[in-house]
């Protein structure tokens, strides 16, 4: 029965198993046909997180054994011991494994090379090892880069993150190996985290060759000229993710709105109509650039550390026309201005189905009702809302529930006044009236209600709420801090047994 499967079926099966190395290893042992179909999938991305050191060493040996004669001679001239590899490679490989490589992870390659290097030179003294190691490691990595770019016809994924800072080696190889242009021309996913300044050489080199990137994920503190160059050079860029890597220096003072760097970035960034996903994490993003991404479907800003925005720096949000936006996510560990977000949602909320707004401090807490009203009269397709609300936002909250008829998830956080210290005991805030609104409106689409932070609920409003869900025969998942409400075990058991309530306690959001 196995042998009757045609090649097309086998290829589809192995595509599904692409990330399951153990199963693919078993498949290549079935017969010759299975082996021929499975090997390309297995060697497309031979590195995996958690791979045993012995497997990584074996992988490097396999690759080195297939090095061209010129590269082997260079290694031998520089004191590399290849006799054990040569003795095991008298017979030519059945497959040209490096030609099957489609996903290159530089940091994984470096790690595997280092394990092989340590094993090979384990008989050297510590002083001799340290003296030789850096030069020899860079030499071997350089030969690997040459080997990959000359033998692999096309790479589709490149993660240029270098644990040991080999960016110059990578850039020089790209610029000096003619075959690198063809090898990298079809890259669709490019990722690079850095702890040092690498843009000056690497990004311009990538920009010249890789113009078909669809997903760009870089780690750096802020937008730069070279990153703008990389973005501008792409023909069909779909996703952009920029974040501050944990090893980067933290800058708590974002650049001035009038800084020359920001002005250059604003002027030089071309419109990117193909980009539908934009995410900034722990880094500073100049809001003046946002109008360039007019077809965004999803905007995520996770601001902390260096991502501190003043009112003046947020106001350019109101100049952005993002009529196709479906997901808006903004969370920060600092302060935000609800009035600005309210106006932004009025302008761009027609197609939003998911809104997340969170901050340690809301500067204008009295505008939480304005925010809810903007959502109610604009975001008719809303399915998920996570954000602030005040206990007296009764009218606006009812309006939101009545107008947003597809709402499935509510995650509500009390809009608090400023506290001098996080250790100050917060003022008690009641959810009773807001819960009564939910009970009265009884939205049939609502499936989850999560109360974030320290709300207070009386027992009677909670019982009325559960009874309304029972009448609707629609179950609800209710999540809260254990200190929010005192529930008798009988109430929980009764409604859980009727499949009306799924009660979840959590200590931290």
C-alpha positions, 0 to 999 in steps of 0.5 A: 500500500505504501509503494502505491502512493505517488510522488505528489501525495508523498510531497504533500505528506512531507510538507506537513511533516516539515517541522517534525524531524523525527518523523522525517528521519523515519520516512527516509528509511522506508524505501528509495522513493520515500527517501528521495522525497523526504530528504529535501524537506529534512535538509531544508532547515537542518537546525532546530532549537534543542538539537543535541550537541552531538547532532550539531557536530555531526551536521558540521562534519557532513557539511565540511566533508562536502567542502570544495578542495580549495576550502579544505586546503585553506583549513588544512593550511591553518591547522585544522585536523580533517583526517577523521572527516576525510576518512569517513567521506571516501564515498561521495554523498548520495545527496548534495545536502547544502544545495537543499538548504533554504533556511539559514539561521546564522546563530544556529550555524555559529553555535554548531560550528563552535561545538565542532570546533571545541570537540576538534581542538579538545586536546589543545591547552587552554592558552593555545586554544584561546589564542587560536580559537577566534581566528580559526572560528572566523576563518571556518565561518567565512568558508561556510558562508562561501560554501552556502552561497555558492552551492545553495541555489536559493535561500528563502529565509535568512536570520542574520542574527550573529551571536558572535558579531560576524556581521562584517564576515557575512557582508563581505561574503555577500558583496564578494561572492557573485553567486550570493546575489542569486542565492539571496534574491528570493529571500522572503523572510529576513530577521536580524537582532543586533547588539552592535551597530551593523546597519552601515554595511549589512542593511545596504548590502541586503537592500541591493540583493533582497528585494522580495522580502515579505516579512522583515523582523529586526531588532534595534532601538529606533528607525534608522536611515539604513532600515528605511533603505531596506524597507524602501527596496522591497517590492511586496513587503507584508509584515514589519516587526521592529523591537529592541533586543534585550542586549541593546542599550536602553534609551529612556529619552526618545528622539525629538520630533524635530531631530534631523534623523526623524526628518530624514526618515519621514522624508525618505520612507516611501509609501508601502501599500503592500504592508498589512502588519506593523509591530513595534516592541520596546522601541521608539516609532515616529508617528509621522511615518504611520501615514505611509502604511495606508493599507495596514490591517494590524498595528501593534505597539508594545511600548516600554523602556525607550518607548515613552510618548508625549502628547506631542509625539502621539498627535501625528496618529490623527494624521494617519488614514488607516481605513482598513485597520482590523486590529489595534493593539497599544500597551505601554508601561508609561502613560497614554492619552485617551482623547488621542486614541478616541479621535484615532478610532473615530477616524480609523475604526470602521473595520476594527474587530479587535482593540487592546489599550493598556497603560500603567497610567491614563493621563486623562481618565475622564476621557474613558467615556469618550473612548467607549463612545468613539468605539460604539459609534464607529467600530460596529464589527468589534469582537474583542475589547480590552481596555479602560473603563470608569465605574460611571461610564454606564451610558457609554458602556451600554451604547457599546454593548448595543451597537457592537453586536458581534462582541465576544470578549470584554477585558475591562480595567478600571481607569485609575487616578495617578498614584504617587507610588505603586505601593499606595492602596488603590481606591475601591472601584465597584463594577456593580452598575457596569455588570447590571448593564451587561445583565440588562442588555444581555449581548448574546455574542459575549463569550468571555468577561475578564475583570483586570485589576482590583474591581469590587463586585457585590454578590447580588449583581453577580447572581443576577448576571449569571441568571441572565446567562442561564435564561439565554442558555449561553455559557460565559467564561468569567475571569477575575482576581480572587479578591474581586468577589466573594462567591459561595461554592454553591453558586459556582457549582450550580452554574458550572454544572449547567454549563453556564459558567466557566469561572477562572481565577488569576493572580496576575494579568 
